[in-house]
Amino acid sequence: MNTLKTAAALFTVCVSCNSLAQTIADSTNAPTLEDYVRKVVTTNPEVQASYRQLQVAMSDVDIARGGFRPQIDALASSSYTDRNFGLEQEFAGHTAEIALTQMLYDGFLTSSEVKRFKQAQVVRLFELFNEIEQKALETSQAYLDVQLFREQLRLAEENLITHVDVFKQIEESVQAGVGRRADLEQISGRLSLAESNVLTELSNLHDVTARFLRIVGEKPAPELAPVNVSSAYLDVNVTDIKTLLNNAYVTNPQFNAAIYNIDAQRYGVQSAKSLYHPRVDLTASYGANTRDQAALNNTITEASVGINFSYNLYNGGSDAAAIRQALSQVDLAKDLRDKACIDMRQTVQIAYNDIINISDQLPSLNAHRLSSDRVRTAYMDQFTIGERSLLDLLDSENEYYESSRAYREAQFTLEKARVRLLAASGNLAQTLGVKRSDVPEVLDLAEEKVTFDPNYVCPAQRTHFEDDANILKRDSDRDGIVDLWDDCNDSTPGAAVDDFGCEAAKVEPKASEFTIDNANIINTIKVNIEFASNSSKIRDEYAASLNDVIAALEQDENTGVIIHGHASLDGDASYNQRLSERRANAVASMLMSITDIEPRRITAVGYGETRPLIDEESESANKRNRRIEASIIQLPPSQ
């Protein structure tokens, strides 16, 4: 990937000048993080100082280029002379001369210096980009900290208000003689702790506000817009750490500054080596003098043009020392590159790991918070009617406060990890849409682009723990149930398991799971079995009455049968209900005994008087209503 083009694309879009003149606090809407970062990037003195260094570096290039151009000097003098020899012993004389020197060859000193300063320009430019990223990061962290501690202060104040209410209730009870003095002492201590919590959060909020003021130059507005920098770039479930690091090598400005600094120092070595070369200059001059060689009042002129050649044979060892110094500067630049890479790699790895871990923690922290809220509400109701002690109530309130505080802190810590990752990758300012308009294109400044192999310079490496090293994620048999909850750590690969990691038995559908109201009934067969009065006993000769039922079940193994018994309308309804159940169960038992059909496919139910064929109590109606029927039903396939 082209480093220069990438960096240029990130930082060269104009910032609206009108937004600088308008104070953020005057905005009718709550100011956003982008508003404050934009202000910092354009007004912060450290960013401005870095920009001035870029301007100085650009002037260094112009100064070095001057060596290619001719040097023109004008010399003039006017003097009064008083002497005791010659024809004229007292006189005034005037001279004037113009001289031109054009460098023809200097051992490539000038060209090397121009290249060195052009690459140094890029170094200063990337350092400016890095300063912008750092200030964007500091502003983002201060902004998020202000929001965090405002929220923590709100929770502490709510906790204090609750303790004050309980204190008043206990105090009234004690004064009325129905409360215990020990309870009053207990709530007094907890009330003092709640007050201390408020003071602590006030102090924290004061400190982060002071930091915000230092960075931004003004206090944060009373209302701040929420921050959300999550994007596909930060989706750690999609983007691997090595991919993030390789992308950061391309876009991180501090690392790119170190890379270009090496190239600039290499041109410095060429500059130092040029001192071993001769120097050739073209010189031309023209001059006039109002006195001749005898000092007589006689104007003379002289013009000359020629080539000057100089070659340094010995300079006291200074030239050799200059080369050694330049080589050391290259080594120093390489060391700084390695340090920049190591620092960047560490920041990216830590931020990446924080995003993973905190994202995993948030559901648990939120579950704890919600559970604590439900418990404290229940305990408050129970305390009011005397079913809970004061200690239970205070402990539940404190647990809710601490769990809420931990949850909110984790939310903001996650956002801060995201902005750290963006800043370490050189993408925070771009993500926030904040860029300077007075920054030149990187390609316009560079003598040549620099390419590098990240695998050689600073190899990307994973540092976060594998799942096998994390007790919360360790899954030895890879069945989807972590070892912490797995009671069967040797599950067959690919086998379905239950919530405790044991291989789940094949779920076979049962006829008992259905009724004739919700089942898919294929056929209903009347079973011609007669029972003695008030009896559920079946005589053996009636076994053949179940042949049709057996035949239907044997045709399809995914069918079942519901044996349902019915009673006539005469007699006690509850007795008839029980009798119909006994008779249906008796028929189902006979069916199971005379066939090898799985018992799960057979069930029985009694309906008593609830489903008569004829709604009357005549002899014929009673005979028809007393019956056994078998409904063949379709069962779902086994799972």
C-alpha positions in Angstrom: 0.0 0.0 0.0 1.3 3.5 -0.8 2.2 5.1 2.5 2.2 8.7 1.1 -1.1 8.5 -0.7 -2.8 7.0 2.3 -1.5 9.6 4.7 -2.3 12.4 2.3 -5.8 11.2 2.0 -6.3 11.2 5.7 -5.3 14.7 6.5 -5.7 17.2 3.7 -9.4 18.1 3.6 -10.2 21.7 4.7 -11.5 22.7 8.1 -14.1 25.3 8.0 -12.6 28.6 9.2 -15.9 30.0 10.3 -16.2 27.3 13.0 -13.0 28.6 14.6 -14.5 32.0 15.2 -17.6 30.7 16.8 -17.4 29.7 20.5 -18.6 26.1 21.0 -20.5 27.0 24.2 -22.7 29.4 22.2 -24.1 26.5 20.1 -27.8 25.8 20.6 -27.2 22.1 20.4 -25.0 20.0 22.8 -21.4 20.2 21.5 -20.0 17.0 20.2 -16.6 15.4 20.5 -15.8 16.4 16.9 -16.4 20.1 17.8 -13.9 20.1 20.6 -11.3 18.0 18.7 -11.6 20.4 15.7 -11.0 23.4 18.1 -8.0 21.7 19.6 -6.4 20.7 16.3 -6.6 24.3 15.1 -5.7 26.3 18.3 -3.7 24.0 20.6 -0.2 25.5 21.1 1.6 22.2 20.8 -0.1 21.5 17.5 0.8 25.0 16.4 4.4 24.5 17.4 4.6 21.3 15.4 3.1 23.2 12.4 5.8 25.9 12.8 8.5 23.2 12.8 7.0 22.1 9.4 7.3 25.6 8.1 11.0 25.8 9.3 11.7 22.5 7.5 10.1 23.8 4.3 12.4 26.9 4.5 15.4 24.6 5.0 14.7 23.1 1.6 14.6 26.6 0.0 17.9 27.5 1.7 19.6 24.3 0.5 18.3 24.8 -3.1 20.1 28.2 -3.1 23.3 26.3 -3.6 22.3 25.5 -7.2 22.0 29.2 -8.0 24.8 31.8 -8.6 26.0 34.0 -5.9 26.4 37.6 -6.8 28.3 40.1 -4.5 28.7 43.8 -4.9 31.7 45.3 -3.2 32.4 49.1 -2.7 34.7 51.2 -0.6 35.7 54.8 -0.1 38.7 55.8 1.9 41.0 58.7 2.7 44.7 58.0 2.6 47.6 60.1 4.3 51.1 58.7 3.7 54.7 59.9 3.6 55.8 58.4 0.3 54.8 58.5 -3.4 53.9 61.3 -5.7 50.6 61.9 -3.9 50.8 61.6 -0.2 47.3 62.7 0.7 44.2 61.6 -1.3 40.7 60.1 -1.3 40.1 56.9 -3.3 37.0 54.9 -4.3 36.6 51.3 -5.5 33.6 49.3 -6.7 33.4 45.6 -7.9 30.6 43.1 -8.7 31.5 39.4 -8.5 29.6 36.3 -9.6 30.2 32.8 -8.4 28.4 29.8 -9.8 28.9 26.3 -8.3 29.7 23.8 -11.0 30.6 20.8 -8.9 30.6 20.3 -5.1 30.7 16.5 -4.9 26.9 16.4 -4.8 26.8 18.2 -1.5 24.0 20.6 -2.5 21.8 18.0 -4.2 22.2 15.6 -1.1 21.3 18.5 1.3 18.2 19.3 -0.8 17.1 15.7 -0.7 17.9 15.4 3.0 15.8 18.5 3.8 12.9 17.4 1.5 12.7 14.1 3.4 13.0 16.0 6.7 10.0 18.0 5.6 8.0 14.8 5.4 9.3 13.8 8.9 8.0 17.2 10.2 4.7 16.7 8.4 4.2 13.2 9.9 5.1 14.6 13.3 2.4 17.2 12.8 -0.1 14.5 12.0 1.1 12.6 15.1 0.6 15.6 17.2 -2.9 16.0 15.8 -3.7 12.3 16.6 -2.3 12.7 20.1 -4.3 15.8 20.8 -7.4 14.2 19.3 -6.8 11.2 21.6 -6.3 13.4 24.7 -9.4 15.4 23.9 -11.5 12.3 23.4 -10.3 10.8 26.6 -10.9 14.0 28.6 -14.4 14.3 26.9 -15.3 10.7 27.8 -13.9 11.1 31.4 -16.1 14.2 31.9 -19.1 12.3 30.8 -18.2 9.3 32.9 -17.6 11.2 36.2 -20.8 13.2 35.6 -22.6 10.0 35.4 -20.8 8.5 38.4 -21.6 11.7 40.4 -25.3 11.3 39.5 -25.3 7.7 40.7 -23.5 8.7 44.0 -26.1 11.5 44.5 -29.0 9.0 43.9 -27.4 6.6 46.4 -27.0 9.5 49.0 -30.7 10.5 48.5 -31.8 6.9 49.2 -29.7 6.7 52.3 -31.1 10.0 53.6 -34.7 8.7 53.1 -33.9 5.5 55.0 -32.1 7.6 57.7 -35.2 9.7 58.2 -37.4 6.6 58.4 -35.2 4.9 61.0 -34.9 8.1 63.0 -38.7 8.5 63.2 -39.0 4.9 64.3 -36.4 5.3 67.0 -38.0 8.5 68.2 -41.4 6.8 68.3 -39.9 4.0 70.4 -40.4 1.2 67.9 -37.0 1.3 66.2 -33.6 0.1 67.5 -30.8 2.5 68.3 -28.4 0.1 66.7 -30.2 0.6 63.4 -29.8 4.3 63.6 -26.1 4.0 64.2 -25.8 1.6 61.3 -27.6 3.9 58.8 -25.6 6.9 60.1 -22.4 5.1 59.2 -23.7 4.2 55.7 -24.9 7.7 55.2 -21.5 9.1 56.0 -20.0 6.6 53.4 -22.6 7.8 50.8 -21.6 11.4 51.5 -17.9 10.5 51.1 -18.7 8.8 47.7 -20.3 12.0 46.5 -17.2 14.1 47.5 -14.9 11.6 45.8 -16.9 11.8 42.6 -16.9 15.6 42.8 -13.1 15.6 43.2 -12.8 13.2 40.2 -15.0 15.4 38.1 -13.0 18.5 39.1 -9.7 16.8 38.0 -11.0 15.7 34.6 -12.6 19.1 34.0 -9.2 20.8 34.8 -7.6 18.4 32.3 -10.2 19.2 29.7 -9.6 22.9 30.2 -5.9 22.5 29.7 -6.3 20.6 26.5 -9.2 22.4 24.9 -8.8 25.9 26.4 -12.3 26.1 27.8 -14.5 24.2 30.2 -16.8 21.5 28.9 -20.4 22.5 28.2 -23.1 21.5 30.7 -24.5 19.0 28.2 -22.2 16.9 26.0 -23.4 14.8 23.0 -22.9 11.0 23.4 -19.8 9.4 21.7 -19.9 6.4 19.5 -16.8 5.6 17.4 -17.6 2.0 16.8 -17.2 0.9 13.1 -16.3 -2.0 11.0 -12.7 -1.0 11.4 -13.0 -1.7 15.2 -15.1 -4.9 14.9 -12.6 -7.2 16.5 -14.8 -10.2 15.6 -14.1 -9.3 11.9 -10.6 -7.8 11.9 -7.7 -9.9 13.2 -5.0 -8.3 15.3 -2.4 -8.9 12.6 -4.5 -7.1 10.0 -4.9 -4.2 12.4 -1.2 -4.0 12.9 -0.3 -4.2 9.3 -2.8 -1.4 8.6 -1.4 0.7 11.4 2.1 0.4 9.9 0.8 2.2 6.9 -1.2 4.9 8.6 0.5 5.6 11.9 2.1 9.0 11.6 4.8 8.6 14.3 6.0 5.3 12.7 6.0 6.9 9.2 8.0 9.9 10.6 10.6 7.5 11.9 10.7 5.7 8.5 11.3 8.9 6.6 13.8 10.1 9.2 16.0 7.2 8.3 15.9 8.1 4.6 16.7 11.8 5.5 19.8 10.7 7.5 21.0 8.5 4.7 21.1 11.6 2.5 23.1 13.2 5.3 25.7 10.5 4.9 26.0 11.4 1.2 26.4 15.1 2.2 29.2 14.2 4.6 31.0 12.1 1.9 30.9 14.9 -0.6 33.5 16.7 1.5 36.1 14.3 0.0 35.3 15.6 -3.5 36.8 18.6 -5.2 34.9 21.8 -5.6 34.7 23.6 -9.0 33.2 27.1 -9.3 32.8 29.5 -12.2 33.8 33.0 -11.2 33.4 36.3 -13.0 34.0 39.9 -11.7 34.2 43.5 -12.9 35.6 46.4 -10.9 36.6 50.0 -11.0 39.1 52.1 -8.9 39.6 55.9 -9.0 43.3 55.4 -8.4 45.8 53.5 -10.4 48.6 51.3 -9.1 50.7 54.4 -8.3 47.8 55.9 -6.5 47.5 58.6 -9.1 44.1 60.2 -9.8 43.5 58.0 -12.8 40.4 55.7 -13.0 41.1 52.1 -13.9 38.8 49.1 -14.5 39.3 45.3 -14.5 37.2 42.4 -15.6 37.8 38.7 -15.2 36.1 35.3 -15.7 37.5 31.9 -15.0 37.2 28.5 -13.2 38.3 28.0 -9.6 39.2 24.5 -8.5 39.7 23.5 -4.9 40.4 20.2 -3.3 40.7 19.6 0.4 43.8 17.4 1.2 43.6 17.5 4.9 41.1 19.0 7.4 42.3 17.8 10.7 40.1 14.7 10.6 36.9 16.8 10.7 35.6 15.3 7.4 36.0 11.7 8.6 34.3 12.6 11.9 31.4 14.1 10.0 30.9 10.9 8.1 31.0 8.9 11.3 28.5 11.3 12.8 26.2 10.9 9.8 26.3 7.1 10.0 25.5 7.3 13.7 22.5 9.5 12.9 21.3 6.7 10.6 21.6 4.1 13.3 19.9 6.5 15.7 17.0 6.9 13.3 16.7 3.1 13.0 16.5 2.8 16.7 13.8 5.5 16.9 11.9 3.6 14.2 12.1 0.4 16.2 10.9 2.2 19.3 8.0 3.9 17.5 7.0 0.5 16.1 7.2 -1.3 19.4 5.2 1.5 21.1 2.6 1.5 18.4 2.3 -2.3 18.4 1.9 -2.4 22.2 -0.8 0.3 22.1 -2.7 -1.5 19.3 -2.5 -4.9 21.1 -3.6 -3.6 24.5 -6.5 -1.5 23.0 -7.6 -4.5 20.8 -7.5 -6.8 23.8 -9.4 -4.3 26.0 -12.1 -4.1 23.3 -12.5 -7.9 23.3 -12.5 -8.3 27.0 -14.8 -5.4 27.9 -17.2 -6.3 25.2 -17.4 -9.8 26.8 -17.7 -8.2 30.3 -20.6 -5.8 29.5 -23.4 -8.3 29.4 -22.4 -9.8 32.7 -22.0 -6.4 34.3 -25.4 -5.3 33.0 -27.0 -8.5 34.2 -25.5 -7.9 37.7 -26.8 -4.3 37.6 -30.3 -5.3 36.7 -30.4 -8.1 39.2 -29.1 -5.8 41.9 -31.8 -3.3 41.0 -34.5 -6.0 41.3 -33.1 -7.2 44.6 -33.0 -3.7 46.2 -36.5 -3.0 45.1 -37.8 -6.2 46.6 -35.8 -5.7 49.8 -37.2 -2.2 50.1 -40.7 -3.5 49.9 -39.9 -6.3 52.4 -38.2 -4.0 54.8 -41.2 -1.7 54.8 -43.4 -4.6 56.1 -40.7 -5.9 58.5 -39.6 -9.0 56.5 -36.0 -7.7 55.8 -33.4 -6.3 58.2 -31.9 -2.9 57.7 -28.5 -4.5 57.0 -30.1 -6.4 54.1 -31.6 -3.3 52.7 -28.4 -1.2 52.9 -26.2 -4.0 51.4 -28.6 -4.4 48.5 -28.5 -0.6 47.9 -24.8 -0.5 48.1 -24.5 -3.5 45.7 -26.7 -1.7 43.2 -24.6 1.4 43.4 -21.4 -0.4 42.9 -22.7 -2.6 40.1 -24.2 0.5 38.3 -20.9 2.3 38.7 -18.9 -0.7 37.4 -21.2 -1.0 34.4 -21.0 2.7 33.4 -17.2 2.7 33.9 -16.9 -0.4 31.6 -19.0 1.3 28.9 -16.8 4.4 28.9 -13.6 2.3 29.1 -14.7 0.5 26.0 -15.1 3.8 24.1 -11.7 4.9 25.3 -10.2 1.7 24.1 -11.7 2.3 20.7 -10.3 5.8 20.4 -6.9 4.5 21.6 -6.9 1.9 18.8 -7.9 4.5 16.3 -5.2 7.0 17.4 -2.5 4.3 17.5 -3.5 3.4 13.9 -3.5 7.0 12.8 -7.2 7.1 12.0 -8.8 8.9 14.9 -8.8 12.4 13.3 -10.1 11.0 10.1 -12.9 9.0 11.9 -13.9 12.2 13.7 -13.8 14.2 10.4 -11.2 16.7 11.7 -8.5 17.8 9.4 -6.4 21.0 8.7 -6.6 23.0 5.5 -3.2 24.5 5.8 -1.3 21.3 5.6 0.4 20.5 2.2 0.2 17.2 0.4 2.7 14.6 1.5 3.5 13.7 -2.1 4.3 17.4 -2.8 7.0 17.4 -0.1 8.7 14.1 -0.4 11.9 13.6 -2.5 10.7 10.0 -3.0 8.3 7.6 -1.3 9.7 5.2 1.2 8.5 1.5 1.2 9.2 -1.1 3.8 8.4 -4.6 4.7 6.5 -4.7 8.1 7.4 -8.3 8.6 11.1 -7.3 8.6 10.8 -3.9 10.4 8.3 -4.8 13.1 6.5 -8.2 12.7 2.9 -8.3 13.8 2.4 -10.7 16.7 -0.5 -11.9 18.7 -0.3 -11.3 22.5 -3.8 -12.0 23.8 -4.4 -15.4 25.4 -5.8 -18.3 23.5 -9.2 -19.6 24.6 -7.5 -22.6 26.1 -5.8 -20.3 28.6 -9.0 -18.5 29.6 -11.1 -20.4 32.1 -14.2 -18.5 30.9 -13.6 -19.8 27.3 -11.7 -23.0 27.7 -13.6 -25.8 25.8 -11.5 -29.0 25.8 -13.8 -31.2 23.8 -15.0 -28.3 21.5 -18.7 -29.1 22.1 -19.7 -25.4 22.7 -19.9 -25.8 26.5 -16.9 -24.3 28.4 -15.1 -26.6 30.8 -16.3 -24.5 33.7 -19.8 -25.8 33.1 -19.1 -29.0 31.3 -19.9 -32.2 33.2 -18.9 -34.4 30.3 -15.5 -33.3 29.0 -15.2 -36.2 26.5 -18.2 -35.5 24.2 -18.1 -37.1 20.7 -17.1 -34.5 18.2 -20.1 -33.0 16.5 -22.6 -34.6 18.9 -25.5 -32.6 20.3 -25.0 -31.8 23.9 -27.2 -30.4 26.7 -26.5 -27.3 28.8 -23.9 -29.2 30.9 -21.9 -30.6 27.9 -23.2 -34.2 28.1 -24.4 -35.8 24.9 -28.1 -35.3 24.6 -30.2 -38.4 24.1 -32.1 -38.5 20.9 -35.4 -36.8 21.5 -38.2 -39.2 20.5 -41.7 -37.7 20.1 -44.3 -39.2 22.4 -48.0 -39.6 21.8 -48.6 -38.3 25.3 -47.5 -34.9 24.2 -50.7 -34.6 22.1 -54.5 -34.6 22.6 -57.2 -35.2 20.0 -57.6 -31.4 19.9 -54.1 -30.5 18.8 -52.9 -33.7 17.1 -52.8 -34.4 13.4 -55.4 -37.2 13.3 -55.0 -39.6 10.5 -57.8 -42.0 11.3 -60.1 -42.7 14.2 -61.0 -46.4 14.9 -63.8 -47.6 17.1 -62.6 -50.3 19.5 -65.4 -52.8 20.1 -64.7 -53.8 23.7 -67.6 -54.2 26.2 -66.9 -53.7 29.9 -68.9 -55.0 32.8 -70.9 -52.5 34.8 -68.6 -50.2 36.8 -65.6 -52.2 35.7 -62.5 -51.5 33.6 -61.4 -55.1 33.3 -61.0 -56.4 29.7 -61.7 -60.1 28.8 -59.0 -61.8 26.7 -61.3 -62.5 23.8 -61.4 -58.7 23.1 -57.7 -58.6 22.1 -58.6 -59.1 18.4 -60.5 -55.8 18.6 -57.2 -54.0 18.5 -56.0 -55.6 15.2 -57.0 -52.6 13.1 -55.2 -50.3 15.5 -52.0 -52.5 15.4 -52.1 -52.7 11.7 -52.3 -48.9 11.3 -49.4 -48.3 13.7 -47.2 -50.9 11.9 -47.7 -49.1 8.6 -45.8 -46.0 9.7 -43.3 -45.8 12.6 -43.9 -42.0 12.8 -47.5 -42.6 13.9 -49.0 -42.9 17.4 -52.3 -43.6 18.9 -54.5 -41.9 21.5 -56.9 -44.3 23.2 -59.7 -42.2 24.6 -62.5 -43.5 26.7 -66.0 -42.0 27.0 -68.9 -42.5 29.4 -72.7 -42.1 29.2 -74.5 -39.1 30.7 -76.2 -41.0 33.5 -74.6 -41.3 36.9 -72.1 -39.0 38.8 -70.0 -37.1 36.3 -66.7 -37.3 38.4 -67.2 -41.0 38.8 -67.8 -41.4 35.0 -64.6 -39.4 34.4 -62.5 -41.7 36.5 -64.1 -44.8 35.0 -63.5 -43.6 31.4 -59.8 -43.0 32.3 -59.4 -46.5 33.8 -61.0 -48.1 30.8 -58.8 -46.1 28.3 -55.7 -47.0 30.3 -56.7 -50.7 30.4 -57.1 -50.7 26.6 -53.7 -49.0 26.2 -52.1 -51.5 28.5 -53.5 -54.5 26.5 -52.2 -52.9 23.3 -48.7 -52.6 24.8 -48.8 -56.2 26.0 -49.9 -57.9 22.7 -47.5 -55.9 20.4 -43.9 -54.7 20.3 -44.9 -51.2 19.4 -42.9 -48.6 21.4 -44.9 -47.5 24.5 -44.0 -43.9 23.6 -46.3 -44.2 20.6 -49.3 -45.1 22.8 -51.2 -43.0 25.3 -54.6 -43.0 26.9 -57.0 -40.3 28.0 -60.5 -40.3 29.6 -63.1 -37.7 28.6 -66.0 -38.9 30.8 -69.2 -37.3 29.9 -67.6 -34.3 28.1 -67.8 -35.7 24.5 -71.1 -37.6 24.1 -72.2 -38.8 20.6 -75.8 -38.3 21.6 -76.8 -35.6 24.2 -79.5 -37.5 26.1 -79.8 -40.2 28.8 -81.9 -42.8 26.9 -80.8 -46.5 27.0 -79.7 -46.4 23.3 -77.9 -43.1 23.8 -76.1 -44.4 26.9 -75.0 -47.5 25.0 -73.5 -45.4 22.1 -71.9 -42.9 24.5 -70.1 -45.6 26.4 -67.3 -46.3 24.0 -63.5 -46.7 23.4 -62.0 -45.0 20.4 -58.4 -45.1 19.0 -57.2 -42.0 17.1 -54.2 -42.7 14.9 -52.0 -39.5 14.9 -49.0 -38.3 13.0 -45.9 -37.9 15.2 -43.0 -35.5 14.3 -39.7 -37.1 13.3 -37.1 -37.9 16.0 -34.6 -35.1 16.8 
